Amino acid sequence: MSPGPDAALQEGRLRPPGLGLLLAEARGLFELNASLLLSPLLMRAPRGDGHPVLALPGFLASDLSMVPIRRYLSELGYAAHAWRMGRNLGGLGRMRDSLRSRLAEIHAATGRKVSLVGWSLGGVYARDLALWAPDKVRYVVTLGSPFANDVRATHATRLYETLSGEKVEDYAEAREAIAGDLPVPATSIYSRADGVVNWRTCLLRPSDRAENIEVYLASHIGLGVNPAVLWAVADRLAQPEGDFRPFDRAGPFAIAYAPLDRAVSA
């Protein structure tokens, strides 16, 4: 008899989300439509100060998937940048040099620190970049990114290993660092209704400059277009450089955010 989910959790092992949640990922289209309908409300978010933001797509996605969030941030006054590396086929080690070059390029061209917004695997890359060059990174926001606990607990693990040529266990020291505290402010946005990534793998350790924000009912493929997520991203990036204040769960999308005590509990 195979061990139950409770035994797996006690052993530090997690499982991917259930089939029901995976099939429900199709609701991401409704999240996109909701953002379009609520765009006048979304434009009431805090304005940006013009600093550069690099948007990193998730596994198997390309810059096209990040168009909505880049356009939104651009309209709010940020200098939003694409990653320009084609489709994200994975590989923490394989992609490192290209990612570092792209970050350095934007930093050199603008003369300002770069905020990083990474969706799923893109968020893992973002945290790795922040560890490499904290002098070039202003803020890190991850969306449904599996960087903590048992990172194998996703429905994409086997395909990631096949396409990237890397095992999840490779670069163990780097992955341990990515799961730890960052030298820059960070926010992890996630959903317990995520049908691709086990939400527990998205939890960072809260501190005086790091926090978790849970968005009710958001899908994994909808995190980058969900209106409550977009509002939270804009709010976090609007903080003055070097400052950090906890996310205020009030505002027009207050009903979409889990209370802080629930958000930090596993």
C-alpha positions in Angstrom: 0.0 0.0 0.0 1.4 3.4 -0.9 1.6 6.1 1.8 -1.2 8.6 2.0 -0.8 12.3 1.6 -0.3 13.0 5.3 2.6 10.5 5.4 4.1 12.1 2.3 3.9 15.5 3.9 5.5 14.3 7.1 8.4 12.9 5.0 8.9 16.3 3.4 7.4 15.0 0.1 4.6 16.8 -1.7 2.4 15.8 -4.5 1.3 17.7 -7.6 -2.2 19.2 -7.5 -5.1 16.8 -8.1 -6.7 16.1 -11.5 -9.7 18.3 -10.7 -7.6 21.3 -10.2 -5.5 20.6 -13.3 -8.6 20.3 -15.5 -10.0 23.5 -14.0 -7.0 25.4 -15.3 -9.1 26.4 -18.4 -10.6 29.1 -16.2 -7.5 31.2 -17.0 -9.4 32.5 -20.0 -12.0 34.0 -17.7 -9.3 35.6 -15.6 -8.0 37.3 -18.7 -11.5 38.5 -19.7 -12.0 39.8 -16.1 -8.9 41.9 -16.4 -10.0 43.4 -19.7 -13.4 44.3 -18.2 -11.8 45.7 -15.1 -9.1 47.6 -16.8 -10.4 51.1 -15.7 -10.2 49.9 -12.1 -6.8 48.4 -12.6 -5.4 51.7 -13.9 -6.2 53.2 -10.4 -3.2 51.2 -9.1 -0.2 53.1 -7.7 1.9 54.7 -10.6 5.4 53.6 -11.3 8.5 55.7 -11.2 9.9 54.7 -14.6 12.3 52.1 -13.3 12.9 49.0 -15.5 11.0 45.7 -15.0 12.1 42.5 -16.6 9.3 40.0 -17.2 10.3 36.3 -17.2 7.9 33.7 -18.7 7.1 30.3 -17.3 8.0 26.9 -18.6 7.1 26.4 -22.3 5.9 30.0 -22.5 7.4 32.9 -24.4 7.4 36.7 -24.3 3.9 36.5 -25.8 2.5 35.2 -22.5 3.9 38.2 -20.6 2.4 40.8 -23.0 -0.6 41.6 -20.7 1.5 42.2 -17.7 4.2 44.2 -19.6 1.6 46.3 -21.2 -0.1 47.0 -17.9 3.1 47.9 -16.2 4.1 50.1 -19.1 0.8 52.0 -18.9 1.4 52.5 -15.2 4.7 54.2 -15.9 7.3 51.4 -15.8 9.9 50.5 -18.4 8.8 46.9 -19.0 11.2 44.7 -20.8 10.8 41.3 -22.5 13.3 38.5 -21.9 14.0 38.0 -25.7 15.1 34.4 -25.4 12.3 32.6 -27.3 10.3 29.8 -25.7 11.3 28.9 -22.1 12.4 25.2 -22.4 13.9 25.2 -18.9 17.3 24.6 -17.5 18.5 26.6 -14.5 22.1 26.0 -15.4 21.6 26.2 -19.2 19.8 29.6 -19.0 22.0 31.3 -16.4 24.5 33.1 -18.7 21.8 34.4 -21.0 19.6 35.6 -18.1 22.6 37.3 -16.5 23.5 39.0 -19.7 20.0 40.3 -20.3 19.8 41.7 -16.7 23.2 43.4 -17.1 22.2 44.8 -20.5 19.0 46.4 -19.1 20.8 47.7 -16.0 23.6 49.2 -18.1 21.2 50.8 -20.6 19.0 52.4 -17.9 21.4 53.1 -15.1 18.8 51.8 -12.6 18.2 48.7 -10.7 15.8 46.2 -12.4 12.7 44.7 -10.8 12.0 41.1 -11.8 8.6 39.6 -12.3 8.7 35.9 -13.0 5.8 33.6 -13.7 6.3 30.0 -12.6 9.8 28.8 -13.7 10.5 32.4 -14.6 10.2 33.2 -10.9 12.9 30.6 -10.1 15.2 32.4 -12.6 14.3 35.7 -11.0 15.3 34.6 -7.5 18.6 33.1 -8.9 19.3 36.5 -10.6 18.8 38.4 -7.4 21.3 36.2 -5.6 23.8 36.7 -8.3 23.5 40.5 -8.7 21.7 42.2 -5.8 23.4 45.4 -6.9 21.4 45.2 -10.1 18.0 44.0 -8.8 15.5 46.2 -7.1 12.6 43.8 -6.3 11.5 40.3 -7.1 7.9 39.2 -7.6 7.2 35.5 -8.3 3.8 34.2 -9.6 3.2 30.6 -8.8 6.9 29.7 -8.8 8.0 26.4 -7.3 11.2 27.3 -5.5 10.7 25.9 -2.0 10.0 22.6 -0.2 9.6 19.7 -2.6 9.9 21.4 -6.0 9.2 18.1 -7.8 5.5 18.6 -6.8 4.4 19.9 -10.2 2.7 18.4 -13.3 5.6 19.8 -15.4 8.5 18.1 -13.7 9.1 15.2 -16.1 8.7 17.3 -19.1 11.0 19.9 -17.7 13.7 17.3 -17.1 13.2 15.9 -20.6 13.4 19.2 -22.5 16.0 20.9 -20.4 18.3 18.0 -20.0 18.6 18.8 -16.3 17.2 16.9 -13.3 15.4 18.8 -10.6 18.1 17.6 -8.2 20.9 19.2 -10.2 22.4 22.4 -8.9 21.2 21.4 -5.4 23.3 24.1 -3.7 21.8 26.8 -6.0 18.3 25.6 -5.5 18.7 25.6 -1.7 19.9 29.2 -1.9 17.0 30.1 -4.2 14.6 28.7 -1.6 16.2 30.8 1.2 16.2 34.5 2.0 17.0 36.9 -0.8 19.3 40.0 -0.5 16.5 42.1 -2.0 12.8 42.6 -1.2 10.6 39.8 -2.5 7.0 38.9 -2.8 5.6 35.4 -3.8 2.1 35.5 -5.2 0.3 32.1 -5.4 -3.0 30.3 -5.3 -4.1 27.2 -3.4 -6.3 26.5 -6.4 -3.2 26.2 -8.7 -3.7 23.1 -10.9 -0.1 22.8 -12.0 2.2 23.6 -9.1 1.6 22.5 -5.5 1.1 25.9 -3.7 3.4 24.9 -0.8 6.4 25.0 -3.1 5.7 28.8 -3.6 6.0 29.8 0.0 9.0 32.0 1.0 9.9 32.6 4.6 8.3 35.9 5.6 10.6 38.6 7.0 10.8 42.3 7.2 11.2 42.5 3.4 9.7 39.3 2.1 6.0 38.2 2.0 3.5 35.7 0.6 0.3 36.8 -1.0 -2.4 34.2 -1.6 -5.0 35.0 -4.3 -8.2 33.0 -4.0 -9.2 30.7 -6.8 -6.5 31.9 -9.3 -5.4 29.3 -11.8 -1.7 28.7 -12.6 -2.1 29.7 -16.2 -4.1 32.7 -15.2 -1.8 34.2 -12.6 -0.2 36.6 -15.1 -3.6 38.0 -16.2 -5.7 37.7 -13.0 -6.8 41.2 -12.1 -6.1 40.8 -8.4 -2.6 39.5 -9.2 -1.9 42.4 -11.5 -3.0 44.9 -8.9 -0.8 43.3 -6.3 2.2 43.3 -8.7 1.7 47.0 -9.4 1.4 47.8 -5.7 4.6 46.0 -4.8 6.6 47.5 -7.6 5.4 51.0 -6.7 7.3 51.0 -3.4 10.3 53.4 -3.2 13.6 51.8 -3.9 15.0 50.3 -0.7 11.7 50.5 1.2 9.3 47.6 2.0 5.9 47.7 3.6 3.6 44.7 3.9 0.9 44.4 1.2 -2.3 46.1 2.2 -5.1 43.6 1.4 -7.7 46.4 1.3 -8.6 48.1 -1.9 -10.8 47.2 -4.9 -9.7 43.6 -5.0 -9.7 43.0 -1.2 -12.1 40.0 -1.5 -9.6 38.1 -3.7 -6.8 38.0 -1.1 -6.4 35.5 1.7 -5.9 37.0 5.2 -2.2 37.2 6.2 -2.5 34.4 8.9 -3.8 32.0 6.2 -1.3 33.2 3.6 1.7 32.3 5.8 0.4 29.0 7.0 1.1 25.7 5.3 
